[in-house]
């Protein structure tokens, strides 16, 4: 695993477009997950479930109480942990999270990871606002903490979240157990690894302002600016870099007023000049996701996932919830049971090979792209053609020009993963 220092760039970027910023009557969500370079991200489908009252649920480090019913979810997650970096549920709720550091100290004790909170919210929330309440309730009860990467040296942070559904989006930013949230009912918004909610606070922890006042961070008079109050006075290098990415992401969204599409979001996620598509030392963009959430509830939500690193050299493949939806084996990493380094104490003393089949094929393809110019052009063209095929299928579906069976819809992601695998064979 790559080494880390306090100045190492650690990043993610989330984006959302709510009509009239979107080119179609839909909310469009996007995220790049930037993680340790060698970390493998898998795509996991979990069907809806019913659970015995009083049962417990094992998350990455701790157990929490289980609820009676959970929603079906599709998750893009680092393959060693329980939670997820980004994902969606069957009700059209999408969530992405970001690492953040604030004046509130980051503890090393094991609690819920931000990625655990994200998955729990998707499994339990039928709207963006309901998912937000799930996160804040669990945060209050269990707190957040624990190492966020697969390495003996702990790497801990607090989290911000972007939550979206068919009608609106929410930004939720945390500092320990405290939080502030901003509701977005129109326009475009992005978040990076920094606090970004100023005075426009739609909801907050009841102790947020009293705590800030008691710490001497806020005088109690005038407007309360959450980001200004809780951000570190001396920002580390990694957060200064996040400021530039945040500004660049906002500018890229503003370049398409009223014209943001899924393709436009994919283009933003592929932007290397801005640093949004990351490839810096020990960190890189390990997976990406773009979702189209139509405001018409009779139309299906579509979630494009890469399951491979570097979106500029990956294929966004469409997933749609349906009766035929199932786990795609080619994007599922191997498991190691009780011998897994995350389960053995002390944790992360050994390393295991978590590469799934599509990841392996993609890495071979990337190697050919870098070493053989002719092969690179051929492979890139195959990738572009396959992605365009998926985009055209989705356009036809949402325009009413294609009416597949529920089984076909549920098997769409599987079909595109198989086509991509054959392209790398």
Secondary structure, DSSP 8 states (H G I E B T S, - for coil): -----TTS---EEEEEEETTSBSSSEEEEEEEEEEETT--EEEEEE--EE--TT-EEE-SSSEEE--SEE--EEEEEETTSSS-SEEEETTS-EEEEEEE-BSS----S--B-HHHHHHHHHHH-SSHHHHHHHHHHHHHHH-B-S--SSSSS----EEEEEEE-SS-EEEEEEETTEEEEEEE-SEEEEE-SS----S--SEE-TTHHHHHHHTTS--SSS---HHHHHB-SS--HHHHHHHHHHHHHHHHHHTTTT-B-HHHHHHHHT-TTTTSS-EETTEEEEEEEEEEEESSTTS--EEEE--SS-GGGS--EEE--STT----GGG-----GGGSTTTSSSTTSS------HHHHHHHHHHHHHHH-HHHHHHHHHHHHHHHHHHHHHHHHHHTTS----HHHHHTHHHHHHHHHHHHH-
